Amino acid sequence: MLTANGQYATIRDDFFSTREGPLADIRLAGTICNACGEPSLGTVPACQNCQSPDLRPATLSREGKLFSYTVVRNRPPGDYKGPDNPFVPFPVGLVELPEGIRVLSVLDCALDEPHVGMAMVLDVYELYRNEEGAPVLSYRFRPATPSTNSEEKR
Ligand SMILES: [Zn+2]
């Protein structure tokens, strides 16, 4: 189930607050600049705003608001790990967290469901299994409350 050291494999280890325990307890991780307050996702060598190397680690909020979005209708090139053959279009968006960062993320909802300003919540999930059969975790955001459309489909 897990890697040899008892931790989850991830798409990028520095994006996650931990690699152990229940998936619902895992949050996005980043840094905040001590000089200007700029937040960044994951580990960065210097602030992306003022280039200061004086950064502190931060665990980012699970909930945010959808800043903007679009729909990916063509298979991304390269090492794409989502549904394939046939490719399934999916929404992506920028989710703004209370820390002030906008995180680019797949949105786990219907193509016509996203709207600017909607409340979103983090979902850490298994994107695929690696060559050892271990789950590889990624993240996405989903609407914090189910849409009317989703409820009608139940
Ligand atoms: Zn800075």
Backbone and ligand atoms as CSV (ligand in chain L), in Angstrom:
chain,resi,resn,atom,element,x,y,z
A,1,MET,N,N,0.831,-1.201,0.000
A,1,MET,CA,C,0.000,0.000,0.000
A,1,MET,C,C,0.868,1.255,0.000
A,2,LEU,N,N,1.812,1.341,0.933
A,2,LEU,CA,C,2.655,2.518,1.019
A,2,LEU,C,C,4.050,2.204,0.493
A,3,THR,N,N,4.882,3.210,0.418
A,3,THR,CA,C,6.258,2.991,-0.008
A,3,THR,C,C,7.010,2.254,1.088
A,4,ALA,N,N,8.240,1.821,0.790
A,4,ALA,CA,C,9.028,1.009,1.716
A,4,ALA,C,C,9.242,1.711,3.059
A,5,ASN,N,N,9.287,3.024,3.056
A,5,ASN,CA,C,9.501,3.743,4.318
A,5,ASN,C,C,8.194,4.066,5.038
A,6,GLY,N,N,7.083,3.465,4.593
A,6,GLY,CA,C,5.818,3.648,5.289
A,6,GLY,C,C,5.097,4.940,4.959
A,7,GLN,N,N,5.542,5.638,3.944
A,7,GLN,CA,C,4.900,6.897,3.563
A,7,GLN,C,C,4.250,6.752,2.193
A,8,TYR,N,N,3.299,7.642,1.927
A,8,TYR,CA,C,2.692,7.685,0.604
A,8,TYR,C,C,3.696,8.226,-0.407
A,9,ALA,N,N,3.577,7.749,-1.628
A,9,ALA,CA,C,4.253,8.407,-2.736
A,9,ALA,C,C,3.354,9.564,-3.170
A,10,THR,N,N,3.948,10.623,-3.696
A,10,THR,CA,C,3.165,11.778,-4.122
A,10,THR,C,C,3.682,12.283,-5.469
A,11,ILE,N,N,2.887,13.156,-6.087
A,11,ILE,CA,C,3.351,13.760,-7.326
A,11,ILE,C,C,4.506,14.719,-7.068
A,12,ARG,N,N,4.549,15.311,-5.858
A,12,ARG,CA,C,5.646,16.198,-5.459
A,12,ARG,C,C,5.612,16.312,-3.942
A,13,ASP,N,N,6.583,15.702,-3.283
A,13,ASP,CA,C,6.541,15.585,-1.825
A,13,ASP,C,C,6.424,16.934,-1.119
A,14,ASP,N,N,7.051,17.975,-1.666
A,14,ASP,CA,C,7.052,19.258,-0.951
A,14,ASP,C,C,5.700,19.977,-1.013
A,15,PHE,N,N,4.746,19.443,-1.781
A,15,PHE,CA,C,3.410,20.063,-1.846
A,15,PHE,C,C,2.503,19.619,-0.698
A,16,PHE,N,N,2.931,18.606,0.067
A,16,PHE,CA,C,2.042,18.012,1.057
A,16,PHE,C,C,2.595,18.163,2.474
A,17,SER,N,N,1.673,18.424,3.448
A,17,SER,CA,C,2.071,18.659,4.839
A,17,SER,C,C,2.623,17.406,5.492
A,18,THR,N,N,2.165,16.241,5.050
A,18,THR,CA,C,2.650,14.978,5.579
A,18,THR,C,C,2.427,13.916,4.510
A,19,ARG,N,N,3.119,12.775,4.638
A,19,ARG,CA,C,2.931,11.667,3.704
A,19,ARG,C,C,2.442,10.437,4.444
A,20,GLU,N,N,1.864,10.667,5.654
A,20,GLU,CA,C,1.392,9.565,6.477
A,20,GLU,C,C,-0.010,9.877,6.979
A,21,GLY,N,N,-0.717,8.827,7.429
A,21,GLY,CA,C,-2.000,9.022,8.087
A,21,GLY,C,C,-3.155,9.126,7.110
A,22,PRO,N,N,-4.357,9.429,7.640
A,22,PRO,CA,C,-5.552,9.519,6.785
A,22,PRO,C,C,-5.402,10.614,5.727
A,23,LEU,N,N,-5.880,10.341,4.522
A,23,LEU,CA,C,-5.768,11.335,3.442
A,23,LEU,C,C,-6.479,12.635,3.816
A,24,ALA,N,N,-7.574,12.535,4.568
A,24,ALA,CA,C,-8.338,13.739,4.930
A,24,ALA,C,C,-7.542,14.675,5.833
A,25,ASP,N,N,-6.485,14.150,6.470
A,25,ASP,CA,C,-5.671,14.989,7.359
A,25,ASP,C,C,-4.494,15.627,6.638
A,26,ILE,N,N,-4.248,15.253,5.384
A,26,ILE,CA,C,-3.113,15.790,4.634
A,26,ILE,C,C,-3.522,17.117,4.011
A,27,ARG,N,N,-2.663,18.116,4.151
A,27,ARG,CA,C,-2.952,19.440,3.605
A,27,ARG,C,C,-1.835,19.841,2.650
A,28,LEU,N,N,-2.097,20.894,1.903
A,28,LEU,CA,C,-1.051,21.437,1.048
A,28,LEU,C,C,-0.033,22.169,1.922
A,29,ALA,N,N,1.221,22.114,1.491
A,29,ALA,CA,C,2.305,22.764,2.230
A,29,ALA,C,C,2.959,23.802,1.340
A,30,GLY,N,N,3.502,24.807,1.975
A,30,GLY,CA,C,4.181,25.844,1.217
A,30,GLY,C,C,5.119,26.620,2.103
A,31,THR,N,N,5.458,27.800,1.644
A,31,THR,CA,C,6.313,28.693,2.415
A,31,THR,C,C,5.692,30.083,2.399
A,32,ILE,N,N,6.021,30.861,3.415
A,32,ILE,CA,C,5.631,32.269,3.466
A,32,ILE,C,C,6.903,33.082,3.681
A,33,CYS,N,N,7.036,34.138,2.902
A,33,CYS,CA,C,8.225,34.979,2.973
A,33,CYS,C,C,8.188,35.834,4.244
A,34,ASN,N,N,9.271,35.795,5.023
A,34,ASN,CA,C,9.335,36.610,6.239
A,34,ASN,C,C,9.566,38.083,5.915
A,35,ALA,N,N,10.040,38.378,4.717
A,35,ALA,CA,C,10.313,39.773,4.357
A,35,ALA,C,C,9.062,40.483,3.839
A,36,CYS,N,N,8.285,39.809,2.957
A,36,CYS,CA,C,7.145,40.505,2.338
A,36,CYS,C,C,5.811,39.776,2.520
A,37,GLY,N,N,5.828,38.555,3.071
A,37,GLY,CA,C,4.588,37.828,3.312
A,37,GLY,C,C,4.064,37.029,2.144
A,38,GLU,N,N,4.791,37.006,1.020
A,38,GLU,CA,C,4.336,36.271,-0.168
A,38,GLU,C,C,4.290,34.765,0.116
A,39,PRO,N,N,3.117,34.115,-0.145
A,39,PRO,CA,C,3.050,32.662,0.007
A,39,PRO,C,C,3.448,31.955,-1.283
A,40,SER,N,N,4.022,30.768,-1.146
A,40,SER,CA,C,4.363,29.933,-2.307
A,40,SER,C,C,3.931,28.509,-2.011
A,41,LEU,N,N,3.565,27.779,-3.045
A,41,LEU,CA,C,3.239,26.361,-2.905
A,41,LEU,C,C,4.522,25.550,-2.954
A,42,GLY,N,N,4.682,24.609,-2.021
A,42,GLY,CA,C,5.864,23.775,-1.996
A,42,GLY,C,C,7.087,24.533,-1.504
A,43,THR,N,N,8.227,23.891,-1.665
A,43,THR,CA,C,9.485,24.474,-1.230
A,43,THR,C,C,10.096,25.274,-2.364
A,44,VAL,N,N,10.446,26.508,-2.090
A,44,VAL,CA,C,11.099,27.359,-3.091
A,44,VAL,C,C,12.409,27.866,-2.486
A,45,PRO,N,N,13.439,28.087,-3.312
A,45,PRO,CA,C,14.733,28.527,-2.772
A,45,PRO,C,C,14.712,29.981,-2.308
A,46,ALA,N,N,13.805,30.763,-2.886
A,46,ALA,CA,C,13.716,32.177,-2.526
A,46,ALA,C,C,12.296,32.654,-2.821
A,47,CYS,N,N,11.913,33.752,-2.196
A,47,CYS,CA,C,10.577,34.324,-2.403
A,47,CYS,C,C,10.383,34.662,-3.878
A,48,GLN,N,N,9.208,34.296,-4.411
A,48,GLN,CA,C,8.930,34.562,-5.818
A,48,GLN,C,C,8.549,36.016,-6.063
A,49,ASN,N,N,8.332,36.771,-4.982
A,49,ASN,CA,C,7.994,38.192,-5.122
A,49,ASN,C,C,9.213,39.088,-4.920
A,50,CYS,N,N,9.952,38.874,-3.805
A,50,CYS,CA,C,11.058,39.792,-3.474
A,50,CYS,C,C,12.420,39.118,-3.479
A,51,GLN,N,N,12.476,37.820,-3.788
A,51,GLN,CA,C,13.711,37.046,-3.890
A,51,GLN,C,C,14.429,36.843,-2.557
A,52,SER,N,N,13.799,37.198,-1.433
A,52,SER,CA,C,14.419,36.947,-0.135
A,52,SER,C,C,14.503,35.445,0.116
A,53,PRO,N,N,15.635,34.970,0.681
A,53,PRO,CA,C,15.726,33.551,1.058
A,53,PRO,C,C,15.168,33.290,2.455
A,54,ASP,N,N,14.665,34.325,3.129
A,54,ASP,CA,C,14.162,34.205,4.497
A,54,ASP,C,C,12.701,33.766,4.464
A,55,LEU,N,N,12.480,32.451,4.465
A,55,LEU,CA,C,11.145,31.868,4.314
A,55,LEU,C,C,10.830,30.993,5.506
A,56,ARG,N,N,9.538,30.859,5.808
A,56,ARG,CA,C,9.128,29.915,6.851
A,56,ARG,C,C,8.136,28.922,6.251
A,57,PRO,N,N,8.165,27.662,6.732
A,57,PRO,CA,C,7.215,26.679,6.218
A,57,PRO,C,C,5.803,27.016,6.662
A,58,ALA,N,N,4.830,26.639,5.853
A,58,ALA,CA,C,3.424,26.907,6.172
A,58,ALA,C,C,2.567,25.733,5.733
A,59,THR,N,N,1.582,25.407,6.553
A,59,THR,CA,C,0.546,24.453,6.168
A,59,THR,C,C,-0.639,25.273,5.693
A,60,LEU,N,N,-1.068,25.027,4.463
A,60,LEU,CA,C,-2.080,25.882,3.839
A,60,LEU,C,C,-3.493,25.419,4.182
A,61,SER,N,N,-4.421,26.348,4.128
A,61,SER,CA,C,-5.825,26.069,4.443
A,61,SER,C,C,-6.425,25.073,3.458
A,62,ARG,N,N,-7.385,24.293,3.930
A,62,ARG,CA,C,-8.064,23.313,3.074
A,62,ARG,C,C,-9.152,23.968,2.230
A,63,GLU,N,N,-9.646,25.113,2.681
A,63,GLU,CA,C,-10.781,25.731,2.004
A,63,GLU,C,C,-10.387,27.044,1.343
A,64,GLY,N,N,-10.965,27.286,0.164
A,64,GLY,CA,C,-10.679,28.515,-0.547
A,64,GLY,C,C,-11.827,28.865,-1.467
A,65,LYS,N,N,-11.598,29.873,-2.312
A,65,LYS,CA,C,-12.631,30.302,-3.258
A,65,LYS,C,C,-12.074,30.221,-4.676
A,66,LEU,N,N,-12.933,29.843,-5.609
A,66,LEU,CA,C,-12.508,29.711,-6.993
A,66,LEU,C,C,-12.301,31.106,-7.601
A,67,PHE,N,N,-11.070,31.391,-8.001
A,67,PHE,CA,C,-10.717,32.702,-8.554
A,67,PHE,C,C,-11.043,32.754,-10.039
A,68,SER,N,N,-10.697,31.706,-10.771
A,68,SER,CA,C,-10.992,31.602,-12.194
A,68,SER,C,C,-10.852,30.146,-12.611
A,69,TYR,N,N,-11.353,29.800,-13.798
A,69,TYR,CA,C,-11.318,28.402,-14.208
A,69,TYR,C,C,-11.431,28.303,-15.728
A,70,THR,N,N,-11.141,27.120,-16.225
A,70,THR,CA,C,-11.354,26.809,-17.632
A,70,THR,C,C,-11.564,25.295,-17.742
A,71,VAL,N,N,-11.839,24.824,-18.934
A,71,VAL,CA,C,-12.018,23.393,-19.159
A,71,VAL,C,C,-10.944,22.915,-20.125
A,72,VAL,N,N,-10.223,21.858,-19.731
A,72,VAL,CA,C,-9.221,21.241,-20.587
A,72,VAL,C,C,-9.931,20.225,-21.475
A,73,ARG,N,N,-9.970,20.510,-22.782
A,73,ARG,CA,C,-10.713,19.650,-23.709
A,73,ARG,C,C,-9.822,18.782,-24.594
A,74,ASN,N,N,-8.510,18.972,-24.468
A,74,ASN,CA,C,-7.566,18.163,-25.235
A,74,ASN,C,C,-6.593,17.486,-24.281
A,75,ARG,N,N,-6.219,16.247,-24.578
A,75,ARG,CA,C,-5.322,15.510,-23.712
A,75,ARG,C,C,-4.013,16.288,-23.551
A,76,PRO,N,N,-3.596,16.533,-22.274
A,76,PRO,CA,C,-2.309,17.204,-22.075
A,76,PRO,C,C,-1.179,16.318,-22.604
A,77,PRO,N,N,-0.157,16.911,-23.214
A,77,PRO,CA,C,0.972,16.113,-23.712
A,77,PRO,C,C,1.807,15.586,-22.559
A,78,GLY,N,N,2.665,14.629,-22.864
A,78,GLY,CA,C,3.611,14.144,-21.861
A,78,GLY,C,C,3.023,13.088,-20.964
A,79,ASP,N,N,3.375,13.177,-19.680
A,79,ASP,CA,C,3.122,12.117,-18.712
A,79,ASP,C,C,1.752,12.257,-18.048
A,80,TYR,N,N,0.724,12.430,-18.835
A,80,TYR,CA,C,-0.627,12.616,-18.309
A,80,TYR,C,C,-1.123,11.340,-17.630
A,81,LYS,N,N,-1.692,11.482,-16.398
A,81,LYS,CA,C,-2.091,10.312,-15.604
A,81,LYS,C,C,-3.602,10.192,-15.390
A,82,GLY,N,N,-4.377,11.080,-15.991
A,82,GLY,CA,C,-5.829,11.035,-15.795
A,82,GLY,C,C,-6.482,10.042,-16.733
A,83,PRO,N,N,-7.807,10.034,-16.766
A,83,PRO,CA,C,-8.536,9.126,-17.657
A,83,PRO,C,C,-8.102,9.324,-19.111
A,84,ASP,N,N,-7.848,8.215,-19.786
A,84,ASP,CA,C,-7.286,8.288,-21.134
A,84,ASP,C,C,-7.880,7.155,-21.978
A,85,ASN,N,N,-7.927,7.344,-23.278
A,85,ASN,CA,C,-8.470,6.316,-24.184
A,85,ASN,C,C,-9.864,5.862,-23.787
A,86,PRO,N,N,-10.889,6.669,-23.804
A,86,PRO,CA,C,-10.836,8.025,-24.340
A,86,PRO,C,C,-10.498,9.049,-23.258
A,87,PHE,N,N,-9.880,10.140,-23.690
A,87,PHE,CA,C,-9.620,11.270,-22.812
A,87,PHE,C,C,-10.939,11.889,-22.372
A,88,VAL,N,N,-11.023,12.277,-21.116
A,88,VAL,CA,C,-12.233,12.890,-20.577
A,88,VAL,C,C,-11.928,14.350,-20.211
A,89,PRO,N,N,-12.590,15.330,-20.863
A,89,PRO,CA,C,-12.342,16.741,-20.512
A,89,PRO,C,C,-12.577,16.989,-19.022
A,90,PHE,N,N,-11.812,17.924,-18.459
A,90,PHE,CA,C,-11.944,18.201,-17.029
A,90,PHE,C,C,-11.720,19.690,-16.767
A,91,PRO,N,N,-12.373,20.215,-15.708
A,91,PRO,CA,C,-12.155,21.624,-15.353
A,91,PRO,C,C,-10.897,21.793,-14.505
A,92,VAL,N,N,-10.192,22.891,-14.728
A,92,VAL,CA,C,-9.074,23.292,-13.873
A,92,VAL,C,C,-9.337,24.741,-13.461
A,93,GLY,N,N,-8.765,25.113,-12.337
A,93,GLY,CA,C,-8.991,26.478,-11.876
A,93,GLY,C,C,-7.899,26.950,-10.951
A,94,LEU,N,N,-7.968,28.235,-10.640
A,94,LEU,CA,C,-7.120,28.831,-9.620
A,94,LEU,C,C,-7.974,28.973,-8.368
A,95,VAL,N,N,-7.562,28.297,-7.305
A,95,VAL,CA,C,-8.288,28.366,-6.042
A,95,VAL,C,C,-7.503,29.266,-5.098
A,96,GLU,N,N,-8.151,30.347,-4.658
A,96,GLU,CA,C,-7.484,31.304,-3.780
A,96,GLU,C,C,-7.709,30.906,-2.327
A,97,LEU,N,N,-6.596,30.692,-1.620
A,97,LEU,CA,C,-6.656,30.294,-0.215
A,97,LEU,C,C,-6.525,31.526,0.683
A,98,PRO,N,N,-6.947,31.416,1.946
A,98,PRO,CA,C,-6.882,32.568,2.852
A,98,PRO,C,C,-5.468,33.132,3.011
A,99,GLU,N,N,-4.450,32.309,2.785
A,99,GLU,CA,C,-3.066,32.783,2.884
A,99,GLU,C,C,-2.709,33.740,1.741
A,100,GLY,N,N,-3.588,33.849,0.747
A,100,GLY,CA,C,-3.344,34.776,-0.352
A,100,GLY,C,C,-2.751,34.118,-1.581
A,101,ILE,N,N,-2.554,32.811,-1.541
A,101,ILE,CA,C,-1.986,32.097,-2.692
A,101,ILE,C,C,-3.120,31.586,-3.571
A,102,ARG,N,N,-2.878,31.582,-4.884
A,102,ARG,CA,C,-3.806,30.985,-5.838
A,102,ARG,C,C,-3.172,29.711,-6.369
A,103,VAL,N,N,-3.820,28.585,-6.064
A,103,VAL,CA,C,-3.279,27.274,-6.394
A,103,VAL,C,C,-3.955,26.757,-7.658
A,104,LEU,N,N,-3.143,26.409,-8.666
A,104,LEU,CA,C,-3.667,25.800,-9.884
A,104,LEU,C,C,-4.046,24.362,-9.572
A,105,SER,N,N,-5.279,23.976,-9.912
A,105,SER,CA,C,-5.757,22.667,-9.496
A,105,SER,C,C,-6.809,22.126,-10.450
A,106,VAL,N,N,-6.798,20.809,-10.605
A,106,VAL,CA,C,-7.946,20.144,-11.217
A,106,VAL,C,C,-9.140,20.367,-10.303
A,107,LEU,N,N,-10.323,20.546,-10.898
A,107,LEU,CA,C,-11.544,20.717,-10.110
A,107,LEU,C,C,-12.378,19.446,-10.255
A,108,ASP,N,N,-12.734,18.854,-9.124
A,108,ASP,CA,C,-13.487,17.603,-9.136
A,108,ASP,C,C,-14.981,17.916,-9.134
A,109,CYS,N,N,-15.493,18.238,-10.330
A,109,CYS,CA,C,-16.917,18.557,-10.469
A,109,CYS,C,C,-17.282,18.490,-11.948
A,110,ALA,N,N,-18.557,18.635,-12.240
A,110,ALA,CA,C,-19.016,18.620,-13.625
A,110,ALA,C,C,-18.460,19.832,-14.369
A,111,LEU,N,N,-18.370,19.716,-15.699
A,111,LEU,CA,C,-17.783,20.786,-16.510
A,111,LEU,C,C,-18.552,22.097,-16.384
A,112,ASP,N,N,-19.877,22.023,-16.173
A,112,ASP,CA,C,-20.684,23.247,-16.102
A,112,ASP,C,C,-20.920,23.726,-14.673
A,113,GLU,N,N,-20.245,23.112,-13.724
A,113,GLU,CA,C,-20.497,23.433,-12.321
A,113,GLU,C,C,-19.677,24.606,-11.781
A,114,PRO,N,N,-18.421,24.795,-12.206
A,114,PRO,CA,C,-17.624,25.859,-11.580
A,114,PRO,C,C,-18.191,27.239,-11.872
A,115,HIS,N,N,-18.081,28.127,-10.878
A,115,HIS,CA,C,-18.347,29.540,-11.099
A,115,HIS,C,C,-17.426,30.357,-10.190
A,116,VAL,N,N,-17.047,31.516,-10.679
A,116,VAL,CA,C,-16.110,32.362,-9.946
A,116,VAL,C,C,-16.675,32.679,-8.567
A,117,GLY,N,N,-15.834,32.508,-7.563
A,117,GLY,CA,C,-16.213,32.836,-6.197
A,117,GLY,C,C,-16.778,31.682,-5.400
A,118,MET,N,N,-17.009,30.533,-6.044
A,118,MET,CA,C,-17.607,29.423,-5.308
A,118,MET,C,C,-16.625,28.862,-4.285
A,119,ALA,N,N,-17.171,28.387,-3.170
A,119,ALA,CA,C,-16.354,27.824,-2.094
A,119,ALA,C,C,-15.845,26.452,-2.516
A,120,MET,N,N,-14.535,26.233,-2.342
A,120,MET,CA,C,-13.897,24.988,-2.743
A,120,MET,C,C,-13.179,24.381,-1.535
A,121,VAL,N,N,-13.029,23.061,-1.565
A,121,VAL,CA,C,-12.324,22.382,-0.479
A,121,VAL,C,C,-11.321,21.391,-1.069
A,122,LEU,N,N,-10.183,21.257,-0.398
A,122,LEU,CA,C,-9.094,20.384,-0.846
A,122,LEU,C,C,-9.502,18.922,-0.774
A,123,ASP,N,N,-9.051,18.148,-1.745
A,123,ASP,CA,C,-9.250,16.702,-1.753
A,123,ASP,C,C,-7.922,16.062,-2.141
A,124,VAL,N,N,-7.281,15.396,-1.187
A,124,VAL,CA,C,-6.063,14.643,-1.478
A,124,VAL,C,C,-6.501,13.239,-1.855
A,125,TYR,N,N,-6.038,12.742,-3.023
A,125,TYR,CA,C,-6.568,11.488,-3.539
A,125,TYR,C,C,-5.488,10.713,-4.295
A,126,GLU,N,N,-5.781,9.439,-4.565
A,126,GLU,CA,C,-4.857,8.594,-5.318
A,126,GLU,C,C,-5.042,8.880,-6.800
A,127,LEU,N,N,-4.010,9.433,-7.441
A,127,LEU,CA,C,-4.079,9.745,-8.869
A,127,LEU,C,C,-3.810,8.509,-9.718
A,128,TYR,N,N,-2.835,7.698,-9.307
A,128,TYR,CA,C,-2.511,6.469,-10.037
A,128,TYR,C,C,-1.650,5.581,-9.154
A,129,ARG,N,N,-1.364,4.377,-9.623
A,129,ARG,CA,C,-0.465,3.462,-8.914
A,129,ARG,C,C,0.859,3.426,-9.660
A,130,ASN,N,N,1.945,3.474,-8.900
A,130,ASN,CA,C,3.261,3.459,-9.544
A,130,ASN,C,C,3.673,2.031,-9.906
A,131,GLU,N,N,4.900,1.875,-10.417
A,131,GLU,CA,C,5.355,0.568,-10.905
A,131,GLU,C,C,5.412,-0.481,-9.804
A,132,GLU,N,N,5.487,-0.050,-8.516
A,132,GLU,CA,C,5.456,-0.995,-7.395
A,132,GLU,C,C,4.041,-1.263,-6.909
A,133,GLY,N,N,3.054,-0.637,-7.558
A,133,GLY,CA,C,1.662,-0.828,-7.149
A,133,GLY,C,C,1.241,0.063,-6.001
A,134,ALA,N,N,2.105,0.986,-5.604
A,134,ALA,CA,C,1.782,1.890,-4.490
A,134,ALA,C,C,0.981,3.084,-5.009
A,135,PRO,N,N,0.013,3.550,-4.208
A,135,PRO,CA,C,-0.756,4.727,-4.619
A,135,PRO,C,C,0.115,5.968,-4.633
A,136,VAL,N,N,-0.086,6.786,-5.654
A,136,VAL,CA,C,0.620,8.061,-5.761
A,136,VAL,C,C,-0.412,9.160,-5.559
A,137,LEU,N,N,-0.192,9.961,-4.527
A,137,LEU,CA,C,-1.175,10.981,-4.168
A,137,LEU,C,C,-1.001,12.251,-4.971
A,138,SER,N,N,-2.135,12.854,-5.283
A,138,SER,CA,C,-2.166,14.180,-5.864
A,138,SER,C,C,-3.217,14.983,-5.089
A,139,TYR,N,N,-3.497,16.174,-5.542
A,139,TYR,CA,C,-4.520,16.996,-4.903
A,139,TYR,C,C,-5.426,17.572,-5.966
A,140,ARG,N,N,-6.618,17.912,-5.573
A,140,ARG,CA,C,-7.573,18.613,-6.417
A,140,ARG,C,C,-8.502,19.350,-5.465
A,141,PHE,N,N,-9.329,20.221,-6.011
A,141,PHE,CA,C,-10.336,20.888,-5.201
A,141,PHE,C,C,-11.703,20.514,-5.747
A,142,ARG,N,N,-12.674,20.447,-4.860
A,142,ARG,CA,C,-14.054,20.179,-5.246
A,142,ARG,C,C,-14.944,21.231,-4.585
A,143,PRO,N,N,-16.153,21.432,-5.117
A,143,PRO,CA,C,-17.061,22.390,-4.486
A,143,PRO,C,C,-17.297,22.014,-3.024
A,144,ALA,N,N,-17.304,23.023,-2.142
A,144,ALA,CA,C,-17.499,22.758,-0.713
A,144,ALA,C,C,-18.909,22.259,-0.438
A,145,THR,N,N,-19.863,22.686,-1.262
A,145,THR,CA,C,-21.240,22.192,-1.123
A,145,THR,C,C,-21.676,21.648,-2.475
A,146,PRO,N,N,-22.352,20.488,-2.490
A,146,PRO,CA,C,-22.798,19.919,-3.766
A,146,PRO,C,C,-23.730,20.883,-4.490
A,147,SER,N,N,-23.624,20.894,-5.815
A,147,SER,CA,C,-24.477,21.792,-6.598
A,147,SER,C,C,-25.884,21.235,-6.696
A,148,THR,N,N,-26.822,22.077,-7.125
A,148,THR,CA,C,-28.199,21.648,-7.339
A,148,THR,C,C,-28.234,20.531,-8.381
A,149,ASN,N,N,-27.405,20.707,-9.439
A,149,ASN,CA,C,-27.358,19.700,-10.496
A,149,ASN,C,C,-26.952,18.341,-9.952
A,150,SER,N,N,-25.915,18.337,-9.084
A,150,SER,CA,C,-25.439,17.078,-8.526
A,150,SER,C,C,-26.525,16.399,-7.701
A,151,GLU,N,N,-27.285,17.204,-6.955
A,151,GLU,CA,C,-28.329,16.625,-6.118
A,151,GLU,C,C,-29.450,16.030,-6.962
A,152,GLU,N,N,-29.735,16.663,-8.119
A,152,GLU,CA,C,-30.788,16.141,-8.965
A,152,GLU,C,C,-30.404,14.797,-9.578
A,153,LYS,N,N,-29.105,14.569,-9.753
A,153,LYS,CA,C,-28.649,13.326,-10.370
A,153,LYS,C,C,-28.702,12.149,-9.401
A,154,ARG,N,N,-28.845,12.430,-8.073
A,154,ARG,CA,C,-28.822,11.337,-7.114
A,154,ARG,C,C,-30.116,10.556,-7.100
L,1,ZN,ZN,ZN,9.184,38.131,-0.272
